[in-house]
Amino acid sequence: MVIVKSIDIEDFRGVRRLKEPLELGKFNILLGRNCIGKSSILQALFLVNLPCDEVQLPL
């Protein structure tokens, strides 16, 4: 299992670019208004652990 300590997202789904890399701990909460990119961050974290040939992004 991969333990991600930080993630920097650019041009992924609804996220243009993060202001700074997102630092992650043992327990993390994503809060924000609708359509701000919370689900996109979760999808990016899910893709980190997949081999490149298995990646199929949902539309």
GINORHU-V25707 format. One record per pair of residues at least 24 apart in sequence whose ideal C-beta (glycine too) atoms are under 8 Angstrom apart, sorted by the first residue. I is the first residue (numbers start at 0). J is the second residue. If there is no record, write none. Layout:
i j
I J
I J
//
This chain:
i j
0 48
1 47
1 48
3 44
3 47
6 40
6 43
6 44
6 47
8 39
8 40
8 43
11 39
11 42
11 43
12 36
12 39
12 42
12 43
12 56
13 38
13 39
14 39
14 40
14 43
//
